Amino acid sequence: MAERWTKQRRLEHTRALLLDSAEEVFARKGFEAAALEDIADAAGYTRGAIYSHFGSKAELFLAVVERQRQEFLEGFADVIAATHRLADLDVDELAQRWHVLIQAGGADRAALGYEFTLFLLRNPEALERVAGQREETARALADYIDKGVARLGGILDTPALDLARVILAANDGVTLSSLLDQSAVYRTFLHMVISHIAPAPG
């Protein structure tokens, strides 16, 4: 018997398709050049569906970037969760996971981070609107770092929130530099981050 979709599930499905198409078009063309008609056509909908779900091109772009950021962070979660001692933390595996995530998305998708930065710099109203969201992301990452380090039996020599902000700020640069120069610096950067973790006394 075919499963009946609820109205909420249909709405979530439509939203996901629009986000998938928007991510592809924004990554390929950039924010300014991306046309809502192209995004809607690729998803099999009309511009009206975009306005209904997101309200504007800017809000759609913000939703795309936030989803990408969450997917990126979640990509490391299982590696960290499978580690039980600080001494067992495998930097090479983390670096390889980062490399695979970026390669899977391609250079265009990796450039979305810089597109987002430029968008916010050029749109003060958008920056003000997402300031709280950006702070929430940093604090959520800091909380994840704090709990993860404690679980592994370590301590930080720098505040977790400061470390989280550095990681978020450096992410795009590390990613694009590795793509442009064909010389991945994921491992080096991760070693710099982990160098702020020391075994807890006793």
C-alpha positions in Angstrom: 0.0 0.0 0.0 1.4 3.4 -1.1 2.3 5.7 1.8 0.2 8.8 2.0 2.1 12.0 2.4 0.9 14.5 4.8 0.8 18.2 3.9 3.8 18.9 6.1 5.8 16.2 4.4 4.9 17.5 1.0 6.0 21.0 2.1 9.3 19.6 3.4 9.9 17.7 0.2 9.3 20.8 -1.9 11.6 22.9 0.3 14.4 20.3 0.0 14.1 20.2 -3.8 14.3 23.9 -4.0 17.3 24.0 -1.7 19.1 21.3 -3.7 18.5 23.3 -6.9 19.4 26.6 -5.4 22.7 25.2 -4.0 23.7 24.0 -7.5 22.7 27.2 -9.2 24.2 29.5 -6.6 27.4 27.5 -6.6 27.8 27.6 -10.3 26.7 31.2 -11.0 27.2 33.0 -7.7 24.5 34.9 -5.8 24.1 37.9 -8.1 24.0 36.0 -11.4 21.7 33.2 -10.2 18.2 33.7 -11.5 15.2 32.5 -9.5 13.7 31.1 -12.8 16.7 28.8 -13.2 16.4 27.6 -9.7 12.6 27.0 -9.9 12.9 25.2 -13.3 15.7 22.9 -12.1 13.5 21.9 -9.1 10.4 21.5 -11.3 8.5 24.4 -9.7 7.6 28.0 -10.4 9.1 31.2 -8.9 6.0 31.3 -6.7 7.1 28.2 -4.9 10.3 30.0 -3.9 8.5 33.0 -2.6 6.0 30.8 -0.8 8.8 28.8 1.1 11.5 31.4 1.5 10.1 34.9 0.7 13.0 36.2 -1.3 16.2 35.2 -3.1 18.3 36.4 -0.2 16.4 34.2 2.3 16.8 31.3 0.0 20.5 31.9 -0.2 20.8 32.1 3.6 18.9 28.8 3.9 21.2 27.1 1.4 24.4 28.2 3.3 23.0 27.2 6.7 22.1 23.8 5.5 25.5 23.3 3.9 27.2 24.4 7.2 25.2 21.9 9.2 25.9 19.1 6.8 29.6 19.9 6.9 29.7 19.8 10.7 27.7 16.6 10.9 30.1 15.0 8.5 32.7 14.8 11.3 30.3 13.8 14.1 30.5 10.1 13.6 34.3 10.1 13.6 34.5 12.0 16.9 31.7 9.9 18.4 33.7 6.7 17.6 36.7 8.0 19.5 36.9 7.3 23.2 40.3 8.6 24.3 42.3 11.7 23.4 45.2 9.5 22.4 43.0 7.8 19.8 41.9 11.0 18.1 42.9 10.3 14.4 43.9 13.6 12.7 44.6 11.8 9.5 41.1 10.4 9.4 39.6 13.7 10.2 41.6 15.4 7.4 40.6 12.7 5.0 36.9 13.1 5.9 37.2 16.9 5.3 38.9 16.2 1.9 36.2 13.7 0.8 33.4 16.1 1.8 34.9 18.9 -0.3 35.7 16.7 -3.3 32.2 15.4 -3.3 30.8 18.9 -3.5 33.3 20.2 -6.1 35.0 23.5 -6.3 31.8 25.4 -7.1 30.1 24.3 -4.0 33.2 25.0 -1.9 33.1 28.6 -3.2 29.6 29.1 -1.6 31.3 30.1 1.6 33.0 33.1 0.0 29.9 33.9 -1.9 28.1 34.1 1.4 30.8 36.3 3.0 30.7 38.7 0.1 26.9 38.7 0.2 26.8 39.7 3.9 29.5 42.4 3.4 27.5 43.9 0.6 24.1 43.6 2.4 24.3 45.1 5.9 20.6 44.3 6.5 21.2 40.6 5.8 24.2 40.6 8.1 22.2 42.1 10.9 19.4 39.5 10.3 21.8 36.5 10.5 24.1 37.9 13.3 22.2 35.9 15.9 22.2 32.8 13.8 26.0 33.1 13.3 26.5 33.5 17.0 24.3 30.6 17.7 26.3 28.4 15.3 29.5 29.4 17.0 28.1 28.7 20.5 26.7 25.3 19.4 30.1 24.4 18.0 31.8 25.6 21.2 29.5 23.4 23.3 30.2 20.4 21.0 34.0 21.0 21.5 33.7 21.4 25.2 31.7 18.2 25.7 33.8 16.3 23.2 37.1 17.3 24.8 35.8 16.4 28.3 34.5 13.0 27.1 37.9 12.3 25.6 39.6 13.2 28.9 41.2 16.4 27.8 41.2 20.1 28.6 41.4 23.2 26.4 44.1 25.9 26.9 41.9 28.4 25.1 38.2 29.2 25.5 36.0 26.8 23.4 34.0 29.7 22.0 37.2 31.4 20.7 38.4 28.1 19.1 34.9 27.6 17.5 35.0 31.1 16.0 38.5 30.5 14.6 37.4 27.1 13.1 34.4 28.7 11.4 36.4 31.7 10.1 39.2 29.5 8.7 37.0 26.8 7.2 36.5 28.5 3.8 40.1 29.6 3.5 41.5 26.2 4.3 39.1 24.6 1.9 39.7 26.9 -1.1 43.4 27.0 -0.6 43.5 23.3 -0.7 41.6 23.3 -4.0 43.5 26.1 -5.6 47.0 25.0 -4.8 46.4 21.2 -5.0 48.2 21.0 -1.7 45.8 20.1 1.1 46.3 21.9 4.4 43.4 20.2 6.2 45.8 18.0 8.3 48.0 21.0 9.2 45.1 23.1 10.3 43.5 20.3 12.3 46.9 19.7 14.1 46.8 23.4 15.0 43.3 23.1 16.4 44.1 19.9 18.4 47.3 21.4 19.8 45.0 23.5 22.1 43.8 20.2 23.7 45.9 18.7 26.5 45.3 15.6 28.7 43.3 16.4 31.8 45.4 16.2 35.0 45.1 12.8 36.6 
